[in-house]
Amino acid sequence: MALNPIAEHLDRVSFASYLALSKLSDADLAQALSRAAPSIGGALVLDLLGRIAEYRRVILGMRSEPPSNATETSDAAATKLKPHLTPARLKVLAAVAALGRPTCEDVEIRIKGSHQSTSARLNDCLHLGWAYRPGEKRRNRRSGSLAYVWDVTDEGWRVLLDAGVVTATTG
């Protein structure tokens, strides 16, 4: 078993506990930690575990391959999208669609992502023709500085529809 840098420096008793806990599922670990004596560190670990479980749920729920209904045109569309459609891009594009003209910061908060990763994926979507900046600016919550808002293009909506993130509705 590969050890993380912290585990390498534990005493024998703590190391034995680490090994036992590392074999537990997320749910079992959360239950074990909730029964432990209350501490700030324990609360932080429970919060982190909850976030990891949520990330896993989101990532596992996303399709990594564009769907196809096995017709010639559907296969061609899936083949065209395949090299470009990644879970990270899809997650960011879905957040832009859900939030309706958000700033990069709004998307970061929604997906609990870093500014660097979120900004990079927004720019990927821009270059792929799935998102655009309509020119409108709005104040960021944290810094108060002006930031461009983002929106989904018609092609971006097709990507979200084909990936099963959104469904077609009639007006």
PAZA-318927 format. One line per 8 residues: number of its first residue (from 0); their letters; for each residue y, x, z of C-alpha. Coordinates in pm, 1 decimal. Each point is the difference from the previous one (the first is absolute). Layout:
N
NUM) A) Y,X,Z  ... $
//
This chain:
171
0) MALNPIAE) 0.0,0.0,0.0  340.9,138.6,-95.7  233.7,12.7,296.0  366.2,-81.3,-6.4  231.9,268.3,143.0  45.2,-183.4,329.7  -373.8,-36.9,64.9  -51.3,373.1,-43.9 $
8) HLDRVSFA) 204.2,61.7,317.2  -160.4,-256.2,233.4  -196.6,93.8,312.4  -374.5,-83.8,7.0  35.1,-338.0,174.0  286.2,-113.6,-224.9  -186.1,128.0,-305.5  -308.6,-206.3,92.9 $
16) SYLALSKL) 222.2,-307.9,30.8  163.7,82.2,-333.9  -339.8,22.3,-172.9  -112.7,-331.5,148.8  322.4,-178.7,-96.6  4.1,149.7,-351.5  -328.8,-177.9,-76.3  132.4,-346.6,88.6 $
24) SDADLAQA) 119.9,-256.9,-251.7  367.9,-98.6,3.4  -80.3,-320.6,191.7  -219.1,177.7,257.4  260.7,272.4,46.4  275.6,-256.5,53.0  -216.1,-178.1,258.0  -79.3,326.9,181.9 $
32) LSRAAPSI) 366.3,99.1,6.4  111.9,-341.9,121.7  -232.4,35.7,301.5  139.1,345.9,83.1  267.3,51.7,263.5  342.0,-101.7,-135.2  216.4,281.8,-127.1  273.5,54.4,-255.5 $
40) GGALVLDL) -235.4,226.2,-195.5  -268.7,-267.9,-1.7  247.2,-261.7,-121.7  110.0,231.4,-280.2  -360.8,65.3,-99.3  -71.8,-375.0,-11.6  308.4,-54.1,-215.9  -104.7,280.6,-234.5 $
48) LGRIAEYR) -354.3,-135.9,-20.1  138.1,-341.8,-92.8  208.4,151.5,-276.5  -295.1,196.9,-137.5  -215.8,-313.2,-1.2  275.0,-188.5,-187.1  34.1,279.6,-259.2  -376.2,-6.6,-53.4 $
56) RVILGMRS) 6.1,-377.4,-44.5  281.0,18.3,-256.1  -150.9,288.0,-193.1  -349.9,-148.3,-6.6  142.4,-332.4,-114.6  167.2,153.7,-303.9  -175.5,40.1,-328.0  -4.0,353.9,-134.4 $
64) EPPSNATE) -102.7,-116.4,-345.0  189.9,-256.5,-204.6  -213.1,-312.2,-42.1  -141.2,-102.3,-335.1  -175.1,-318.7,-106.1  -204.6,200.1,-252.9  184.4,-126.3,-306.9  132.1,251.7,-251.6 $
72) TSDAAATK) 365.6,-60.8,87.0  -60.9,1.5,375.3  -198.8,324.9,-22.7  280.4,156.4,-204.8  262.3,-103.1,257.4  -211.9,136.3,287.1  -54.5,328.0,-184.2  374.6,34.8,-61.2 $
80) LKPHLTPA) 79.6,-58.0,369.8  -285.1,198.5,154.1  157.9,347.9,6.2  323.9,-137.7,143.3  -111.3,-259.2,252.1  -49.9,161.6,339.6  -26.9,-175.5,337.6  327.0,162.9,113.9 $
88) RLKVLAAV) 193.9,-116.6,-307.1  -149.8,-347.2,25.9  87.0,-22.1,370.5  363.9,98.5,-63.7  35.2,-231.7,-300.5  -151.7,-288.5,199.1  249.3,66.4,281.7  293.6,-10.2,-244.9 $
96) AALGRPTC) -128.4,-332.5,-133.1  -56.7,-145.3,346.7  336.7,108.5,139.0  214.3,-97.8,-300.7  253.3,269.6,-93.7  -60.8,234.7,293.7  145.6,345.3,53.4  -237.5,295.5,22.4 $
104) EDVEIRIK) 42.6,-15.3,377.2  -108.8,-366.3,4.4  -317.6,95.0,-188.9  -63.0,296.5,234.9  18.4,-234.0,299.8  -222.2,-263.9,-166.0  -278.0,243.8,-89.8  58.6,231.3,298.8 $
112) GSHQSTSA) 39.1,292.3,-239.0  208.5,314.1,-3.6  320.1,13.4,-199.6  -136.4,279.0,-220.2  -319.2,-182.7,-97.7  165.5,-338.1,-41.7  284.5,139.9,-209.9  -246.4,192.8,-216.9 $
120) RLNDCLHL) -214.7,-308.5,-64.1  309.9,-212.3,-76.8  105.5,260.4,-255.8  -354.3,0.9,-144.5  28.9,-378.4,-41.5  343.2,45.2,-159.2  -132.9,249.3,-256.3  -303.9,-217.0,-72.7 $
128) GWAYRPGE) 232.1,-294.3,-71.7  -127.4,-207.9,293.7  318.4,7.7,212.1  371.5,53.1,-54.5  326.0,34.8,188.4  227.1,-287.6,-105.3  310.5,190.5,114.2  60.4,-197.3,316.9 $
136) KRRNRRSG) 43.9,197.9,322.0  -50.3,-107.1,359.4  48.5,173.0,334.4  -302.9,166.0,157.9  -83.7,-120.1,347.7  -50.4,345.0,151.2  277.8,208.7,-151.3  244.2,-266.0,-111.3 $
144) SLAYVWDV) 39.5,179.4,-334.5  -13.9,-186.1,-329.8  -331.3,1.0,-185.2  -116.3,-146.3,-330.2  -228.1,-300.7,8.0  -320.5,-19.8,-202.1  -154.9,-282.7,-199.6  -321.2,-58.8,-193.5 $
152) TDEGWRVL) 5.9,-6.7,-382.4  -197.4,-249.2,-208.1  -254.7,277.0,-63.5  -17.9,64.1,375.3  -74.7,-367.4,63.1  -280.6,22.6,-261.0  -141.8,302.4,185.4  9.4,-190.1,331.4 $
160) LDAGVVTA) -157.7,-304.4,-162.3  -274.6,203.3,-171.7  -72.5,183.9,327.2  -38.2,-330.6,182.8  294.1,66.8,233.8  187.0,-309.4,-117.5  -119.1,-314.9,-170.3  160.3,-194.0,-282.0 $
168) TTG) 180.5,-307.6,121.2  146.6,-284.9,-192.5  354.0,-106.8,65.0 $
//
